[in-house]
Amino acid sequence: MYRFAIYGKGGIGKSTTCASLSCAFAEMGYKVLQVGCDPKADSTLYLHSGERIGSILEILKKKKDDAELEDLVHSGYKGIYCAECGGPTPGLGCAGRGIGAAFEALEEHCAFDLLEPDIVLYDVLGDVVCGGFAMPIREGYADQVYIVTSGENMAIYAAANIAVAVENFRERGYATLGGVILNRRNVPDEREKVETLCRDIHTEIAADLPRDACVSAAEVEKRPVLEAYPDSAYAKAIRSLAARMIRNGVDHHE
């Protein structure tokens, strides 16, 4: 089982990246589980034709001990297993603790043993890497972390903070940094800025995703990019990234 955590600041495109990677892995014949770790619970939205699935926290609140695995995990596009942690009402609770409760529920329901995914992708909000938002790094859920950033200053700042968090946990045998995913916003000197970031955090650019109009067009159609525009430059870049992640995952396991 290959386990990847996709981190990045809010609005940087990590959910689109994560869902696109799920599609690419599914195309390769892998059984995929995508876990959304954002309180908005919209990571898997377009894997379900724009329909939101019930978050784990919502289901646990409604059904309590009667919740079954099929209530927590739903099958989407190409059979991709989808789960959304969800979060508390804004201002009334800690989203990080919600992630912890959702992860515990997946373990209690033996999700990984029963579903037997080949690939697990965690889509994690990375503006702050603390509490539950750090669980994929520190609790041994993920093997490798990939950070999504653009050349914008705040995105680079967040990416650097995420890299520091990964490094702090690395010596404990937790997740390692697999690379940086450049999701272009076409700002001046974008590639050069992200290359500088990579030198500072001792990693490399794992993918350079073009700013492609097909991404927003697919959202309008409420479909994954790889389904709506399979021959687009963006789709080709995502497939190359997926193949690279598998190669790195093999090396990691060895």
URNORSUL-V35881 format. One record per residue. N is the residue number from 1. RES is the residue in three letters. PHI is phi in degrees with one decimal (NA if undefined). Layout:
n:N res:RES phi:PHI
n:N res:RES phi:PHI
This chain:
n:1 res:MET phi:NA
n:2 res:TYR phi:-98.4
n:3 res:ARG phi:-125.4
n:4 res:PHE phi:-123.1
n:5 res:ALA phi:-110.4
n:6 res:ILE phi:-104.7
n:7 res:TYR phi:-109.8
n:8 res:GLY phi:167.3
n:9 res:LYS phi:-67.5
n:10 res:GLY phi:-58.9
n:11 res:GLY phi:83.6
n:12 res:ILE phi:-83.8
n:13 res:GLY phi:101.8
n:14 res:LYS phi:-69.4
n:15 res:SER phi:-68.0
n:16 res:THR phi:-63.3
n:17 res:THR phi:-61.8
n:18 res:CYS phi:-64.3
n:19 res:ALA phi:-63.3
n:20 res:SER phi:-65.8
n:21 res:LEU phi:-64.1
n:22 res:SER phi:-57.5
n:23 res:CYS phi:-63.7
n:24 res:ALA phi:-64.2
n:25 res:PHE phi:-65.0
n:26 res:ALA phi:-63.4
n:27 res:GLU phi:-60.2
n:28 res:MET phi:-78.1
n:29 res:GLY phi:96.8
n:30 res:TYR phi:-85.8
n:31 res:LYS phi:-88.0
n:32 res:VAL phi:-117.8
n:33 res:LEU phi:-121.7
n:34 res:GLN phi:-110.5
n:35 res:VAL phi:-114.7
n:36 res:GLY phi:-81.3
n:37 res:CYS phi:-113.0
n:38 res:ASP phi:-112.8
n:39 res:PRO phi:-55.7
n:40 res:LYS phi:-70.2
n:41 res:ALA phi:55.3
n:42 res:ASP phi:-123.7
n:43 res:SER phi:-61.0
n:44 res:THR phi:-103.4
n:45 res:LEU phi:-52.4
n:46 res:TYR phi:-85.1
n:47 res:LEU phi:-81.6
n:48 res:HIS phi:-129.3
n:49 res:SER phi:54.1
n:50 res:GLY phi:83.9
n:51 res:GLU phi:-94.9
n:52 res:ARG phi:-76.5
n:53 res:ILE phi:-92.5
n:54 res:GLY phi:-65.9
n:55 res:SER phi:-75.4
n:56 res:ILE phi:-60.9
n:57 res:LEU phi:-65.2
n:58 res:GLU phi:-62.7
n:59 res:ILE phi:-64.4
n:60 res:LEU phi:-64.3
n:61 res:LYS phi:-67.6
n:62 res:LYS phi:-78.4
n:63 res:LYS phi:-102.4
n:64 res:LYS phi:50.5
n:65 res:ASP phi:-75.6
n:66 res:ASP phi:-88.8
n:67 res:ALA phi:-66.6
n:68 res:GLU phi:-107.7
n:69 res:LEU phi:-58.7
n:70 res:GLU phi:-66.8
n:71 res:ASP phi:-78.5
n:72 res:LEU phi:-94.0
n:73 res:VAL phi:-124.0
n:74 res:HIS phi:-123.2
n:75 res:SER phi:-88.8
n:76 res:GLY phi:-119.9
n:77 res:TYR phi:-52.1
n:78 res:LYS phi:56.7
n:79 res:GLY phi:75.0
n:80 res:ILE phi:-67.2
n:81 res:TYR phi:-74.4
n:82 res:CYS phi:-128.3
n:83 res:ALA phi:-138.1
n:84 res:GLU phi:-122.3
n:85 res:CYS phi:-64.5
n:86 res:GLY phi:78.3
n:87 res:GLY phi:-165.9
n:88 res:PRO phi:-75.0
n:89 res:THR phi:-59.7
n:90 res:PRO phi:-51.4
n:91 res:GLY phi:87.3
n:92 res:LEU phi:-120.5
n:93 res:GLY phi:178.1
n:94 res:CYS phi:-99.8
n:95 res:ALA phi:-64.0
n:96 res:GLY phi:-62.1
n:97 res:ARG phi:-64.7
n:98 res:GLY phi:-62.0
n:99 res:ILE phi:-62.9
n:100 res:GLY phi:-59.2
n:101 res:ALA phi:-64.6
n:102 res:ALA phi:-66.6
n:103 res:PHE phi:-62.8
n:104 res:GLU phi:-61.0
n:105 res:ALA phi:-64.4
n:106 res:LEU phi:-62.9
n:107 res:GLU phi:-68.2
n:108 res:GLU phi:-61.8
n:109 res:HIS phi:-93.2
n:110 res:CYS phi:53.8
n:111 res:ALA phi:-57.7
n:112 res:PHE phi:-72.1
n:113 res:ASP phi:-72.7
n:114 res:LEU phi:-80.8
n:115 res:LEU phi:-80.7
n:116 res:GLU phi:50.7
n:117 res:PRO phi:-70.9
n:118 res:ASP phi:-81.6
n:119 res:ILE phi:-127.6
n:120 res:VAL phi:-120.1
n:121 res:LEU phi:-118.2
n:122 res:TYR phi:-105.4
n:123 res:ASP phi:-100.9
n:124 res:VAL phi:-120.5
n:125 res:LEU phi:-66.4
n:126 res:GLY phi:-120.7
n:127 res:ASP phi:-64.4
n:128 res:VAL phi:-131.7
n:129 res:VAL phi:-109.2
n:130 res:CYS phi:-144.9
n:131 res:GLY phi:51.7
n:132 res:GLY phi:-62.8
n:133 res:PHE phi:-66.1
n:134 res:ALA phi:-93.8
n:135 res:MET phi:-56.0
n:136 res:PRO phi:-59.5
n:137 res:ILE phi:-82.2
n:138 res:ARG phi:-95.5
n:139 res:GLU phi:-100.6
n:140 res:GLY phi:81.2
n:141 res:TYR phi:-76.6
n:142 res:ALA phi:-110.9
n:143 res:ASP phi:-92.4
n:144 res:GLN phi:-136.1
n:145 res:VAL phi:-113.3
n:146 res:TYR phi:-118.5
n:147 res:ILE phi:-107.3
n:148 res:VAL phi:-92.2
n:149 res:THR phi:-149.0
n:150 res:SER phi:-113.5
n:151 res:GLY phi:-90.5
n:152 res:GLU phi:-73.9
n:153 res:ASN phi:-59.3
n:154 res:MET phi:-68.4
n:155 res:ALA phi:-66.0
n:156 res:ILE phi:-66.7
n:157 res:TYR phi:-60.7
n:158 res:ALA phi:-63.7
n:159 res:ALA phi:-60.9
n:160 res:ALA phi:-63.5
n:161 res:ASN phi:-64.2
n:162 res:ILE phi:-62.0
n:163 res:ALA phi:-61.0
n:164 res:VAL phi:-63.2
n:165 res:ALA phi:-62.2
n:166 res:VAL phi:-61.9
n:167 res:GLU phi:-63.0
n:168 res:ASN phi:-64.1
n:169 res:PHE phi:-96.9
n:170 res:ARG phi:-60.5
n:171 res:GLU phi:-67.4
n:172 res:ARG phi:-88.7
n:173 res:GLY phi:85.1
n:174 res:TYR phi:-88.1
n:175 res:ALA phi:-61.7
n:176 res:THR phi:-109.0
n:177 res:LEU phi:-84.7
n:178 res:GLY phi:-85.6
n:179 res:GLY phi:151.5
n:180 res:VAL phi:-110.0
n:181 res:ILE phi:-103.8
n:182 res:LEU phi:-82.7
n:183 res:ASN phi:-104.4
n:184 res:ARG phi:-64.1
n:185 res:ARG phi:-115.7
n:186 res:ASN phi:59.7
n:187 res:VAL phi:-85.0
n:188 res:PRO phi:-58.7
n:189 res:ASP phi:55.1
n:190 res:GLU phi:-63.7
n:191 res:ARG phi:-60.7
n:192 res:GLU phi:-63.2
n:193 res:LYS phi:-64.7
n:194 res:VAL phi:-73.4
n:195 res:GLU phi:-63.3
n:196 res:THR phi:-63.1
n:197 res:LEU phi:-56.6
n:198 res:CYS phi:-62.8
n:199 res:ARG phi:-63.3
n:200 res:ASP phi:-66.7
n:201 res:ILE phi:-104.9
n:202 res:HIS phi:61.0
n:203 res:THR phi:-144.6
n:204 res:GLU phi:-141.0
n:205 res:ILE phi:-74.8
n:206 res:ALA phi:-83.6
n:207 res:ALA phi:-158.8
n:208 res:ASP phi:-120.6
n:209 res:LEU phi:-87.1
n:210 res:PRO phi:-70.0
n:211 res:ARG phi:-79.1
n:212 res:ASP phi:-113.7
n:213 res:ALA phi:-62.2
n:214 res:CYS phi:-65.9
n:215 res:VAL phi:-65.6
n:216 res:SER phi:-69.0
n:217 res:ALA phi:-65.0
n:218 res:ALA phi:-65.2
n:219 res:GLU phi:-62.6
n:220 res:VAL phi:-61.7
n:221 res:GLU phi:-80.3
n:222 res:LYS phi:58.7
n:223 res:ARG phi:-132.6
n:224 res:PRO phi:-63.5
n:225 res:VAL phi:-59.1
n:226 res:LEU phi:-69.8
n:227 res:GLU phi:-84.1
n:228 res:ALA phi:-74.1
n:229 res:TYR phi:-135.2
n:230 res:PRO phi:-65.6
n:231 res:ASP phi:-101.9
n:232 res:SER phi:-70.5
n:233 res:ALA phi:-61.7
n:234 res:TYR phi:-63.5
n:235 res:ALA phi:-60.9
n:236 res:LYS phi:-64.8
n:237 res:ALA phi:-66.9
n:238 res:ILE phi:-65.2
n:239 res:ARG phi:-62.7
n:240 res:SER phi:-64.9
n:241 res:LEU phi:-64.0
n:242 res:ALA phi:-59.5
n:243 res:ALA phi:-63.7
n:244 res:ARG phi:-64.6
n:245 res:MET phi:-62.4
n:246 res:ILE phi:-65.0
n:247 res:ARG phi:-59.9
n:248 res:ASN phi:-65.6
n:249 res:GLY phi:-66.0
n:250 res:VAL phi:-62.5
n:251 res:ASP phi:-62.6
n:252 res:HIS phi:-64.4
n:253 res:HIS phi:-66.4
n:254 res:GLU phi:-72.2
